[in-house]
Amino acid sequence: MSKTTTGAALTAIDPHTFREALGHYPTGVALVTATLDSGEHIGMVVGTFNSVSIDPPLVSFMPDRNSRTFARLREASTFCVNILAADQADLVTSWRGPESFAGVEWRPSPSGAPILRDSVAWVDCSYHQLVDAGDHYIVLGGVRSLQVQRPTSPLLFFQGGFGGFAPSSFLVPGEHDLIRAARLSEAAMEPLATLAAEESADVSLLASIGDHDVVIGTERGSATPTYFEIGLRLPHLPPIGAVHLDPADEAGLARWLDRLPRRDETARRRCRELAERVAVQGYSLCLVGHAPDQDTWQDVTRYIHGEPTPRRQRQVLSMHLDRLDYYEPDLDPDGTYDVRSITVAVPMAGTPRLAVRMSFPPAGASGRTVAWWGAQVRDRAAEVADLIQIRFGQDRVLG
């Protein structure tokens, strides 16, 4: 047996480096619950739940030694581990303590601890052993009973973000919608090619697949080399994706805004204003802004080209939020502008939703020219809807 290394012999590790490295290993997310003798319910979110032994049946989780929630949890002699589902990320981010039980449906476990109705599985335990482990405890629980109640994808924590497990490729979501969009593009590209040639810009057809716009066709015309190519993915992270919002659908707007950091009320308010402006003007306008640093741009590039991770998604969101002033600006007719993109939703019912995007037209355009470009892209988007209706019978949205 190898000799145990003492703490004094360990090499000093920078805490940030430690968290960064271990953050690249995904962990499951669970809510450990208990009911105290007073009847109060306690819940603690953990990312350290694990199985330990079959004989005897043991599980574990590792709370911080200074956790006040665990101190309260320990007042009970038993606890229940709720293994959370991928669609329960909002529950985790909004969990505030005992009062949070009022907002979820649950029933008592055999020991009396809350079992969440929508959890994947639950494991009812008694305390088997509490082990000191640096700045954490290792709690060993003796399993008393357990059950799978909702066999679905579990919630995972990875690189500081929550998500689910997908057995198929994460890179090509919504295969049915993507194939349909590719078919629809057969009827759509001619007017886009004309616009690209007339305005010396790149013009692309985008399909809304899941929470992304996917490029399904591009006509080249810009003198500026661009990264737009078939298959590129643009996440609907505010302010991106506003063209697909229905002004009358407050719930849809709320879901879009919920992709922002919950505590950043300033960004949420600003993106709501931008969405309202897009609805009024009929297109989304983005000007050329300052370039991000090289590391950020590398992460963004890898994300949109099919290598998405939670960390890269945060970089994409951060990049856009740092440039909100470049979206939907007030145009001075005599001012001078460098346009990055003008995007218009194709007025067409059904799925997938489509949009036309003009990218990098000639720099130094006047405000009048930019507004005229917006009208041109709207006209081409309407023409695309008509062509698709003629060929495939897809209904045009009137108005």
N, C-alpha and C positions, 0 to 999 in steps of 0.2 A: 504494500500500500504506500502511495506517495506521501511525503511529509506535508502537513498543513503549513501553508505560508502565513506568517504572522502579519498583522496589520502594519507594523513598523517597516516591514520589508517591501511593502507595496510601493510602486512608483506613483507619485502624485499625479492625479488626473484632473484636468480642468473641468469643472462642472458643466460648462457650456458644451465642450467637446463630448463629454459623456452623454448628455441629453441628445445632442445632434446625431451621434452614432446610433444610439439605441432607438431613436425616433424613426429610423429606417426599418425597424422590425415591427410589423403589425401585431397588435394585441386585441383581444376581444374586450368588449365593454359589458359590465354587469352593474346591477343595482342591488346592493346588499341591504336587506330590510330586517327590522325587528320590531316587536311590540313590547313596550316596557310594562311593568306591573301597574303603572298609573293609567295604562291604556293609550299612551302616546305612541305614535308610530315614527320610527326613525328610518331614514334611507340614505345610503352612502354610495356614490358612483365610484367604481373601481375599474382600472384597466389591468389588474394583476391577477385576476381569477384564473385558477388552473386546477387540473386534476393531479392528484398525488399518488394515490394507491387504490387498488381494487380490493385487496385483502390485508387489513380492513379497508372499507371504502372511506377514503379521505380526499378532501379538496383543500385549496388554500387561497388566500388573498393577502395582500401586503399593504396595510395602511401606514401612513406617516405616523411616527411616534407622537407628534404634536397635534394630531388631528382631534379637534374637539368633537366632531361627529362620531369618530370611532369611540371616544371615551363614553359618549352617550349610548352608542350601540352595545358596548361591552356591559352595560347595566343589565341587559337581558341575558338569559342563559342559553338562548338559541338564536339563530338567524336564518334567513332564507336568501339564497343567491338567485336573482332574476337575470337570466341571460337575455340581453336585449337584442331586438331585431334591427335590421338596417334602416327601417323607416322610423325608428325611435330616436334619431339623433336630436330632434328638437326637444324631446323630453330631457335629454342629458344636459343640453346647453341652457335650458330654462329651470333646471332643478334648483330649488332654493331652500330645501329643508322640509320639516314636517308639514308645512302648509301646502307643499306641492302634491301631497296625496289627495287633496280635495279636487284636483284637476284631472285625475286618472281613475280608471275603473280597476278595482282589485278585489280579491277575496282572500280570506285567511288561509294560510298553510296549515298543515297538521299541528305545527307548534304555535300557530297564531300570528305569524309574521305575514305581512302583505305579499301576495302574489299578483303581479300586474297582469291584467287580462291579455295584453298583446305581446308579452314576452315569449321568446322562443321556447325556453324551458325554465324550470325552477328546481333548486336543490335545497332541501330543508336540512339544517345542520345543528349540532350542538358543538360547543367549544371543546376540541380535543387537546390542543396545546397552543401556547403563545410563546413564540421564539423571538428573542432580541436579534435584530439584524441591522446593525449600523443605525441609520436615522429612520428605519422602518421596523415594523413588526412583521413576522410571518405568522399568520393565523392559520392553524390547521383545524379544519372542521370535520367532525365525524358525521357522515351522511346518514340521516334518519329516513328520508324518503325523497323521491325525485320523479320528475315527469317531463316529457316533451309535450308541449301543448300547442305549439304552432311551428311546424317544421318549415322554416323559411330562412332566408339569408340572414346571418347574424350581423350585428353592428361591429365595425372594426375601427380602431384608432391607429392612424398612420401619418407620420410627418406632421403632427399637430392638427390633423383634420379627421373627420368622421366619414365613413363610407361603408359600402357593403362588398360582399364577395360575389364576383361574376364568373361563372365557369367558362363562359365564352369570352372572346376577345373584347376588351374594354375599348378597343380602338375603333370598332365599327358598330356603334349602337344603332338600334332600330333598323335592322337589315331590310325589313319589308318596306318601310318608308323610304329608305335610301334607294332601293331598286326602283320604286315608283317614281321618285324624284329624277332618277337618271332617265327614265322613259319620258317624263314630261319635258326634260331639257331638250329632247329631240326637236320639239316644236318651238322652242324659246330662243335659240341662239342667234337666229338671223337678225332680228332687230337689235340685239346687243352688239353684234359685229358692226352693224351700221353706226350705232352710237359711238363705239370705240374708235372707228375710223374718222368720224366727223369731229369728235372732240379731243382726239389724241390722248385718250385715257384707256386704262384697263377697265373692262366691264364684266362683272361676274354674276352668275346665277347661284343663289344660296338656297339651301333647303334646311328648314328647322327640323332637326332630328334630336329628340330628347331635349337636353338643355344646351344644345349647340346649334349654330349655323354651320353647315358643311358645304364647302365649295363643290358644285357639281359641274361647273363649266366656266371658262374664262376666255374672253376675247382680248387680245393684246393690242394696245395702241399708245400706251404711255411711254414717254421718253425716259421716265424714271424706272430703273429696275425694281420690280416688286416681288414679294414673296407669295403672291396669290397663285395657287395651283389646285388642281382637282384633289379632293380629299382633305384639304386643310380644314381645321375645326376651330370655330370662333365661339368661345363659351358665352352664354347669355348671362354675363356678370355685369350688373349695372355699372355704367350707363349703356352697355351693349345689349341689344335685343329689344330696345324700346319700340321699334317699328312693328313688332309682332303683338304688342299689347292692345287690348280692346279698351278704349277709354271708359266704357260702361261696366267693365269687369273689375270691380274694386278688389275682389279676392285674388284675381290674377296679378294685379299690380302689387298686392301685398306679398305674394309668393316671390315675385321678382325682386322686390326690395329686401326680402328676408335672406337673399344671398349676400347681402352686405353684412359687415360686422354689426351685431345687435346694439352695441353701445355707441356706435358712431351715428348719432342722431343728425349731425350736420350733413354727413354724406347722404343719409336716407332722405332728408328733406330736399337736398339739392337734386338728387336723382329723380325724385318725384316731380320736381319742377321741370327737369329736362324731358321726362316722359310726356308731361302735359304739353310742352312746346312742340315735341315731335308730332303729337296728335293734331295740333293746330296747323302746323306748316306742311304736314304730309310727307315729310322725309326726315332722316337723321343726318346731320352735317357734322363732320369732324375735321378740324384743321390740323395741319402739320405742327407738332409740338417739339419740345426738346427731347433728344434721344435718351433712353434709359442707359444706366451703366451696363458694361459688357456682360457681367454675370447675370443680371436681371434679364437682359435680352436673350441670352442663351437659354435660360429657363423658359421664357415665354415662347421662344422659337420651338423648343422641343415639345412643349405642351401642344401648340397648335398644329404641329406636324405629326401628332399621334403618339406622344410619349407623356401622357398626363399623370401627374401625381398631385396629392394635396398641396405640397410645398409649391409646385409650379403654378397651381391654380391660384394660390395666394399671391404669387408674384404677378400674375396676370391682373388680378383684381387691384393690387397695389399700384401697378403701372397706370391703370385707367383712372383710379381715384386721384392720383397725383396730377392728372391732366384734365380734370373736369371742366376747367375753363376753356378748353379747346372744343368742347361739345356744344352744339346748338348756340353759337354766338349771335349777338345782335349784329346784323350786317349794315355797315355804312355803304350806301350805293356807290360812293366815290372812294371807298377804302380799298386797300390791296390785301389779298388773301392767298395763302398757299393751302390748297384743299387736300386733305388726306383721303376722305371718302364721303360719298353721298349715298345713302341707302334708303330704298323704298320697298315696302311690302307689296307683293303682287296681289291685287284685289280679287282673290279667288277663294271660294269656299272649299272645305275638305282638307285633307292632309295628304302629303306634308305641306306646311306653309312655306311659301317661296318668297324670296326678296331679290331685288336687283341692286347691285352695288357698283358704283363708279369709283375707281381709285386713281389717285394721282393724275388729275388733269393738269394742264400747263400751270406753272406757278405764276404768282403775281396777278391773279385775276381780280377784277373789280367786284364789288358787292353785287352790282347788277348782273354780272356774268355768272356769279355763283348762284344767285337766285334763279337765273335762267336755266343753269345746269340742273338745279333741283326740279324744275318743271319738266325738263327733257327726260330725266330719269323716271319721273312719275308717268309721263306719257309712254315710255318704253315698257314700264311695268304693266300698264293697262293693256298695251299691245300684246305682251306675253300672255296675259290672262285670256284675251280674245283668241289667240292662236291655239292655246291649250283647249279652250272650250270647243273650238271648231274641230280639232283633231280627236279629242278624247271625251268631249261632253262634260268636262268639269265645269261646275257652275261658277259664273262670275259674280263677285259681290258687287251689287249696284250701289252707287252713291259717289 
